[in-house]
Amino acid sequence: MIKAWFKSGSPWIWMTAGAVSINLILVAGLLLLIAIRGLGHFWPADIMEYHYQDRQTPETVIIGEETATSLLAAGQAKAAGHELLNNGEYLVQYLVKTGNRDILGSDFRWIDDQYIHSKAKPSDLISIERREWGNFYGRLVAVKENGVIIAQDQQAWPVAQEKLATALRLFDEIDRLQDKDVGAINYNLERLRLKQRALELKNQWTEAKHLEFVAKKQTFEQEYKLIQEKIAKLNKELKLNSLVVSEAGGREINIPLNRVVKVTRPNQMSVLDKCFEYVSNFISFVKDDPREANTEGGIFPAIFGTVLMVLLMAIVVTPFGVIAAVYLREYAKQGFITRVIRIAVNNLAGVPSIVYGVFGLGFFVYILGGSIDRIFFPEAAPAPVFGTPGLLWASLTLALLTLPVVIVATEEGLSRIPKSIREGSLALGATKAETLWRTVLPMASPAIMTGLILAVARAAGEVAPLMLVGVVKLAPTLPLDGNFPYLHLDRKFMHLGFHIYDVGFQSPNVEAARPLVYATSLLLVMVIIGLNMFAITIRNNLREKYRALEN
């Protein structure tokens, strides 16, 4: 009976189904872990106030968010140097995000439950998200305007919110002027300098050109002066207001509003209020620029850089992969050389990605990019234009890395098209090229899209080669902006995968960085899923369109 059952193949079917189920459960569990750890970072946690006294220090007041709890057995606690009161079996510890790094020197602190005299959630505690030094936790005392107190005690909160809204509007205006207007003037001045240098190298620099360039430069400098005056006026207005707050020890501190991003009172929020705040925090994380060595702020430049690089990679790899597959399947004589080429293509898919990065750095950046600079941009010397890592070389390197996937998938699609389709087209008078372009390739397009989907999934998560050919920790500008030629392929860019590596392993503030690693990982997965779903939708539409021809 058992022998017959094995011969029927049913055990192998069940084993395969079980393996697939286990894999799906593991993937779902991993995504659930990332989602819980990452998305929980944006929830506005309550602020606790502890009265704490251990063996070494007098009673102190600690204010902060309770971020983690640790339970140590008595043996582990004693081995770690902790003393257990009342001979307890366990030592309970809390990781408290105390913030106030400019005062305390660190953001986080472990405290023992046995030394906590009292624990409360006072409603007047506030959380201030700052542009520098992380969060501040304490109490709002007063609001100042031009050094004079204009509101305090109960009246301070609504006035603080009103003044903060004005400060944020002013800050956004200053940021827009500096990034857009001043950035455009600096870009145009640099182009003017390079154009002058190019004319000098060609011996075409004349007095008339000199006067023309001086006039243009003076125009830009006048515009720059006007913008700087406007920025100075806005900065002066921005620095008028400040908050007077008290930290856990009772000391009052003055925090200028130009350094404040948000002020909240989590202990007074209802569940609905916290839900709205949660959504606001997540949106800010997605659309803002990073701060504080990437441990604060958002990750928009990394999302933008990742998507733009993947799109450029797809534009490059698709035609080259399809052309190579068409040649191998439709034109090349099937023999020993063709088999060797196919083996080589398959082996390329197994080459470590860092090797592609080294090749991209050596060939694309130094050889090809250096040659482009010498031929087309001699006026920029000695500063490189394309002879340095950038978006173009990163896209080409990843296109080379994913090329075998597109070739193999396209070849498989071409091989599934019946020979009768080709013969019928030729019999009706079409040439081989017309048959290929109008009949064969459209029918193979779902397979081409499958290869592209696999290529996108592979490229979006790669980090090692990008570290050599274009990605950076913090990019001052985006590769796409309002300055001609708008898409700047020579610029360096940020990437979600490298951002995860940088925050997780290079951050000076490990505890603050940990939830950002999970949140960024979740967004990277979401970006990959979004790109793949877009490609899958196109593939399914093409499959339905040409299903009748296949049948």
N, C-alpha and C positions, 0 to 999 in steps of 0.2 A: 504493500500500500504506500509506504513512505517513498520507496524507489520510484513507483509510478508517479507519485506526486512531484518528485524532483524532476523526472523526465518531462512532465507537463510544462515545466517552466514557471509555475506559479510562485515557488519560493523566491526566485530571482526578481519577479515582478514586485513581490512584497518587500524584499530587501531594498530594491531601488526606490520604491515609494517611501519606505522608512528613512532612507538616507536623504532623500529630497525634503521630507518633512522635518528632519532634524536640522538640515541646513536652513530651511525657512524659519524655524523657531529661533535658531542662533542669530540669524540676521535681524529678525524682528526684535529679539531681546537686546541686541547691540544698539539698534536704532532707538528703542525705548529708553535704554540707559542714557544715551547721548541726549535725547529729548528732555528727560527728567532733569538731568544735571545741568543742561544748557538753558532750557526755558525757565527753570526755577530761579535763575540769576536775576531775572527782570521783575520778580514779584517784590513789591515794597514791604519788606519785613518789619515787624515791630521793633522798636528801640527799647532795650532793657536798661534798667538802672540797678546796679549791684552795690551793696555795701559789703566790702571784702576785706578780710584781714587774715594773713597767713603768719607763719612763724617768724619771718624775717622783716616784715613791714607793718607799720601801724595801719589802722583801719583807713581805707580809701574808698572813694566812690568811682565806679567804673561804668561808663555809658557806652553802649554799642549794640550791634546786631548779633544775635546768637546764630552762628552759621553752621556749627557742627557739634556733635556730642560724641565723646569717647568713653568707653567702659573698659577699664583695666582690671584684671584679676589682681588679688593681693600680691601674689608672687611677682607678677610683671611690674606692678607699681613700685614695690620695694627695690627691684632690680634697677629700675629707672631713677632711683634716688628719692622717691616720694615717701612721705610718712603718713600712715593711715591712723586716723583718730578712732578710738573706741574699737580697735582691732576689727574693722569692717572687712567683709569679703571682697568688696569691689571699691574701686576709686572712679568716681564719675567726674569727667572733665568737660568743660565747654570751651569751644573756640569762639571768641568774641571779636567781631570786627569793630575795633575801637575808633578807627579813622584817626583824624587829628595827627597825621604823620609829621607835620611841621612842629608839633609840640611834644609828642610822645616818642618820635623816632621810628615807629612802625605802625602798621595798620591793624595787626592782629595780635591777640594774646590768649594763651591758654590759662584758664582759671579752674581751680578745684572746687567741686560742689561743697566739700566739707568745711571750707573756709568762708562760704557765703553766709553772711548774717541775715541779709534780707534781699529780696528780689522783687522789683515792681516795674510797671509800665506807665510812668507818668504821662499824662496827656499833653503836657507842654513841651516835651522833647521834640527837637527838630533835626532833620537831616539836610545838610547843604552839600550838593554836588558841586565841586569846584573844578576850575580848569587846571589847577595845579595842587599838588599835595593830597589828592584824593578827597574823600568825604570828610565833612566835619559833623560831629554829633554834640549837641548841647542844648542850650535854651536861648531863645531870642529875647534880648533885653530891650533894644531900642533900634530906631532907624535914624540915621543922620543924613542931612543934606548940607553939603559945604561945611562939614564939621560941626553943625548945630543939630541937636536932637529935635526931630519933628514929630516923633511918635514913640511911645514906650508902653510897656506892660500889655494890656489887652488890645490897645489900638495899634500896636506895632505890626501885628500879623497882616491885616488887610493893606496897610501902607507898604509893607515890604513886598507883597505880591504885585502891587501896582507899580512900584519903582523897579522891580525886577523885570516886569514885562517891558517897560520903557528901555531898561538897560540892554535887554536881549535884542530889541529892535535896533538900537544904536550899534550894538556889536555886529549884528548881521550886516548892517549898512557899511560899517567900516571894513568888514571882511570882504564884502562884495567889491568895494572900491579898490582894496589892495590886490585881490585876486584877479579881478576882471580888468579894471581900468589901468591900474598901475602895471599889472602884468602885461597888458597889451602894449603899453608904451615902452616898457623895457624890451619886449620882444621886437617891436619895430625899430628901436634904437640899435639893437644887436644886428638885425637884418641890414640896416643902413651901414653899419660898420663893416659887415662882411661884403656888402656890395662895393663899398669904397676900396677895400682891400683887393677885391677881384679886378677892379679897374686898374689899380696900381700894378698888379701882376701882369696885366695885358698891355701896360704902357698907354692906357687910354684915359688916365687921370689928368684933366685939364682944369684951367682956372674957372671955366664956366661950370664944370661939374662940381668943383669945390664950393662955389657960391650957392649952387642949387642944394647941395648936401647940407651946408651950413644953415640955410633957410629952413629946410625940413627939420634939422636937429633942433633949431630954436623953437619951432612950432611944437615939437614933442616936449621940449623942456618947459615951455610955458604951460602946456596942458598938465604936465607932471606937477608943476608948482601949484596950479589951481587945485588939483586933486589933493595934494599934501596939505594945503591950507584947509580944505574941507575936512580931511581926516583929523587934523589937529583940533579943529573946532568940535567935531564929534567926540574925540577922545576927552577933551576938556569937560564936555557935558556928561560923558559916561562916567568920569571919575568923581563926579560931585557927590554921589550917594554911596552909603556904606551901611553895613549891618553891625550892630554891637551885640555880640553873643557871649555867653559864658560857657566854659568847658566844664568837665566833670569836677575839677578841683575848685570851681567857683571863680576862677580868674576871667576877667572880661577881655575880649579880643575884638579888634575892629577888622572886618572883612569887606573890602571894596566890592561893590556889585559888579564891576567889570571882570571879576574873577569867579563869579557865581554862574552856574548853569541852571540850577533848579533848587528850590527850597520846598520841603514837604514836611508834614506832620503825620507820619504813618500810624501812630497810636490813636489818632482821632478819625482815621479813615474807616468807612464801612466796607463791606466786602465788595459792593458795587464800585465804590470809589477806587479800591485797590485794583479792580479789574480794568477800569479805565486807565489808571496809572501804569498798569502792566503793559497794556497795548501801546501806550505812549512811549514807555521805555524801550520796547522792542522796535518800534518804528524809528526811534532815535538811533538805536544800535545799527539799524540797516542803512540809514541815510546820512549819518554824521561821519566826520573824519576822526581818525584815532588821536588819542592824547596820552600823555604820561607813559612813553615808551610802549605804546600799543596796549597798555593795561586798562585804559579808560577810553570813553568815547565810542565811536562806531567803526564800521569796517567797509563803508561804501567804496573807497578806492580799491580795496581788495576784490570786492564783488565785481566792480566794473572791469578791472584788469583781467580777472579770470574769464569773464564772459567774452570780452573783446578778443583776448588771445585765442580762445577756443574757436570763435567764429572765423578769425583769420586763418587758423590752422585748418579748419574745414574747407575754406575756400581754396587753399593750396593743395591739400592732400586728395581731395575728390577727383579733380581732373587728372592728376598724375597717376593715381591708383587705377582709375578706370582705363586710361590709355594703356598702361602696362598690362592690365588684365586682358583687354581686347587684343592686344598684340599677341600675347602668349596663347590665347584661346582661338582666335580667329585667323591670324596671319602667320604666326611662327610655325615652322615645320616641326611636327611632333617627333622628337628623337632624344638622343642622349643629352645634347646641349640644353634643350628645353627642360628636361627633367632636372638637370643640375641647377638651372636658374630657379625652378620652383622650390627645390630643396634649400637653395640659398635664401629665397624670400621667406620661407617658413622658419629658417634658422635666425633670420634677422628679428623675428618677433620675440625670440628668447634672449637677445642681447641685453645686458643690464642697462637701465636707462641712463646711468651716470656716464656710460661710454658714449652715448649719443650727445650728452652735454659737453664732454671733452672734444668730440668731433665738431660740434657746433661752435665752440669757442675757438678752436684752432682753424677751422676752414671758413665758416661763415663770418665770424667776427674779425679775426686777424688777417686772413687772406682776402676774402671777398670784400668785407667791409673796409679794410685798409686800402684795397685797390680802388673802390668807389670814392673814398675820400681823396686819394691822390688825383683821380681823373676829374671828378665833378665838384669837389669842395676843397681845392687847394688854398682858398682864402681863409679857411677855418683853422689851418695848421698853426700851432702844433696840437690844438684841441681837436679830438676826433669827433666826427658826426656819426657815421655808420661803423667806424672802426672801434666801437665799444659795445658792450652788451646792451640790447634793447628789445623792444616789442617785436620787431620784424624777425630778428634772429631767433628769438624764443619760439615764435610761431613756426618758422621753417624747421627748427630742430624737432619740435613735437610732430610736425607733419612727416618728417623723415622717420620718426619713431613709430608712428601709427600707419605708415604706408603699407607694410605687409598685411595688416588687418583688412584694409580696403581692397587690396589686390586679391587676396584669397576669397573674400566674400563676393566680389564681383565675378571672379572666375567661376565660383560655384553657381551663381545665378545664370551666367552665360551657358554653362554646361547643361542646365535643366531645360533650356529652350529646345523644343523638338526640331530636328533637322528639317522636317517637312515645312516648317514655317519659313526657313531660309530658302528652301528650294521653290516654294510657292511664290515667294517674292521675286526671285530671279526669273522664274518662268513667265511672270507678268511683265518682264522687261526692265526691272529695276537693276541697277548696278550693285556690286557688293557693298560699296560705301553707302548707297541709299538704303539698302536692306539693313545694314548695321545701324544707321542713324535713325531711320523711321520705324523700324520693326523690332530689331533685336534689343537695342539699348532701352527703349521704353518698357519692353517686357521684363528686362533685367533690373529695372530701376528699384523695385522693392529690395532686391539683394544688395544693390549699391547703398541704399539707405540703411540696411542692416549693418553693413561695414562701417558706415559713417557713425551710426549709433555706438558701435563698439569703440571706434576711434575717439569719439567725444568722451565717453566714459573713462577711457584710458588716459587721455591727455589732461582732462580737467583735474585729476588727482595727482598728477606727477609734480614732484618738487625738486628732486636731485638735479636733473639737467637744467632746470630753470635757475638754480643758484649760480650757474656758470654763465648763462647767456641772457640775463636781463632782469630778473626779479630783484627787488630791494626791500629792505625793512620798512622804509617810509619814502614815498614818492612825493616830491614837492608839487607836481602838477599831473593832471590826467593826460593820457596820450591823445585824447579827443577834446578839443576846445574851440573857441571862436576865432583863433588866429590862423591865418592861411599857412599851410594847406589843410588846416583843421584836424586831419589825422596825422599825428607825428609818430611815424614808425621807428624813429631813432630813440625815442624816450624810454627810460626804464619805467617799470610798472610794479604794482603790488599784486599779490596772488593769495587766494585763500589758503591753499596748502602751505605755502611758505609762512603765512601769517600764523597758522596753527603751530608750526615748528618754532617760530620766533617767540611767540607768547608762551608756549609750553616749556621751552628749554633755554631761552636766552633772557627771560624776564627777570629783573632784580627783585620783583615782588611776587613770589610763587603763589601765595594764598589768594591774592587778588587776581592772578592770571588763570588759575585753575578753572573757574566757571566759564571764562571767556574761551578757553580751549574747546570745551564741549559745545558752547553756543556757536562758535565759528565752524566747528565740525558739522553741526546740524545744518547750518546754512550752506556749506559746501555740498552736502548730500542733496539738499533741496535744489541747488543750482544744477547739479548733474541730472537729477530726476526731471527738472523742468526742461532742460535742453533735450534730454532723451525723449520725453513725452512729445515735444514738438516734432522731433524727427520721426517718432513712431506714428504720429498722426499722419504725416505726409506719406510714410511708407504704406500705411493701411489704405489710404485713398488711392495710391498708385496700384496697389494690389487689387482693389475692387475694380479699378478702371480696366485693367488688362486681364482680369480673370476669364472673360469670355474667350480671348485669344488662346489662353493656355488650355482651355477645354476643347 
